[in-house]
Amino acid sequence: MKATIWHNPRCSKSRQALAILEDTPGVEVEIVEYLKTPPSRADLAATYARAGIAPRDGLRKGEDIAKELGLANASDDAILDAMAQHPILIERPLVITEKGVRIGRPPEAIREIL
């Protein structure tokens, strides 16, 4: 099984999720450092739709830029635009497999799709 992780190596939760993936037999891991290679707005929209969550559920609301942009009450379109422009706003880690998409908060949540 292939698993793609949108990963930030500086984040402890992201590192924990990556360790779960690497320790799971039969999982081929693709690591995307999304701060270096951000997903497009279309990829974000499709990924959240596949996860069955609204873009605001994948938003790092505590980031300064989220507050500066007033994203707490913004539309999904505005949130997607902001995430595409400022990938630091994307909640991490995010894991994608053939079985679904999960945000790894807590990291163990990704086991549901392995």
C-alpha positions in Angstrom: 0.0 0.0 0.0 1.2 3.5 -0.8 0.8 6.2 1.8 1.6 9.9 1.1 2.3 12.1 4.1 2.2 15.9 3.9 5.1 16.3 6.4 6.8 19.0 8.3 10.0 17.5 9.8 10.1 20.2 12.5 6.7 19.0 13.9 6.7 16.3 16.5 3.2 15.0 15.5 4.3 14.8 11.9 7.5 12.9 12.9 5.4 10.5 15.0 3.0 9.9 12.1 5.9 9.3 9.8 7.3 6.7 12.2 4.0 4.9 12.3 4.0 4.7 8.5 7.6 3.6 8.3 7.0 0.9 11.0 3.9 -0.5 9.3 4.7 -3.5 7.1 3.8 -3.3 3.5 3.5 0.5 3.4 5.4 2.4 0.8 5.8 6.0 2.1 5.9 9.1 -0.1 7.0 12.1 1.9 5.9 15.5 0.7 7.4 18.4 2.6 4.5 20.6 1.9 6.2 23.8 3.1 8.8 23.3 0.3 6.4 21.8 -2.2 2.9 23.2 -1.4 -0.2 21.5 -2.8 -2.3 23.5 -5.2 -5.6 25.0 -4.2 -7.3 22.3 -6.3 -5.3 19.5 -4.5 -6.2 21.0 -1.1 -9.9 21.1 -2.0 -9.9 17.6 -3.4 -8.0 16.2 -0.4 -10.3 17.7 2.1 -13.4 16.6 0.1 -12.0 13.0 0.1 -11.4 13.2 3.8 -15.0 14.4 4.3 -13.9 17.5 6.2 -14.3 21.2 5.5 -11.1 23.2 4.7 -11.5 25.0 8.1 -11.0 21.6 9.8 -7.6 21.4 8.1 -6.7 25.0 9.1 -4.0 25.8 11.6 -6.1 28.5 13.3 -3.4 29.4 15.8 -0.9 30.6 13.2 -0.3 34.4 13.2 -1.1 34.6 9.5 -4.5 33.0 10.1 -5.3 35.6 12.7 -4.0 38.4 10.4 -6.2 37.3 7.5 -9.2 36.9 9.7 -9.7 33.2 8.7 -11.7 32.3 11.9 -15.0 33.3 10.2 -13.8 33.0 6.5 -15.5 31.0 3.8 -14.1 27.7 2.6 -13.0 29.4 -0.6 -11.1 32.1 1.3 -9.5 29.4 3.5 -8.4 27.4 0.5 -6.9 30.5 -1.1 -5.0 31.4 2.0 -3.7 27.8 2.4 -2.5 27.7 -1.2 -0.7 31.0 -0.6 0.5 30.3 2.9 1.1 26.5 3.3 2.0 27.0 7.0 -1.8 27.2 7.5 -2.2 23.5 6.5 -2.7 21.3 9.5 -0.2 18.5 9.7 0.5 15.8 9.3 -2.0 14.8 6.6 -1.8 11.2 5.3 -3.4 9.9 2.1 -3.9 6.2 1.2 -6.2 4.3 -1.0 -8.4 3.8 2.1 -8.8 7.5 2.8 -7.3 10.7 4.2 -6.7 11.6 7.8 -5.1 14.4 9.7 -2.7 12.8 12.2 -3.9 14.6 15.3 -3.3 12.5 17.2 -0.8 10.6 15.1 -2.5 7.3 15.8 -5.6 8.5 13.8 -3.7 7.6 10.6 -4.0 3.8 11.5 -7.6 4.0 10.4 -6.5 4.2 6.8 -3.6 1.7 6.9 
